[in-house]
Amino acid sequence: MSWPTRSTLLAMERTPSVASGKSEEELRDQILVQLNGTFTGGATGETFVQRGKTDILVTVEDRHVFVGECKWWGGSKACSEAVDQLLSYLPWRNEKAALILFIDRKDTTAVIDKTDDAIRAHAAFKRVGPSSDEPAARRNFVLGHPDDMDREIQVAALFAVMPKAGAGTTP
């Protein structure tokens, strides 16, 4: 699942004028355009799943193959709360999810490290997932399902570095 999302996030970073001043919802819609091109309309936004509305849901046939939550970085506590939110959307059979974090270019490396720390400190954390070929763009984790800690969920933290609303577009 990561390839369409990864290429979309990279495109957003490379053309900050497209992403500048956009809300989480507007950035999510840009991701959905790409996913719907790949999954022929199988990606939806603000879709009710389990205990709330997830930002991104990709369905193939009758299976949810991807659940994603988009957030602007708001600190370690907000990151942990975003993981709680993401996990609350996962029915027992779901195995893959992603937390897509938009970072406003200030102290990006520290933010990625703080995200890593926050997820490792989360009550559902089981272990680090497979290494990413680009850890500055993606970190992988294995978390337990909130209703059944024996059920393992592969969670990717995906990072997009871009200007936040009102920020300039030059690096």
Summary of the structure (lengths in Angstrom):
residues: 171
radius of gyration: 15.1
end to end distance: 28.8
largest distance: 46.3
contacts: 551
relative contact order: 0.18
helix: 35%
strand: 35%
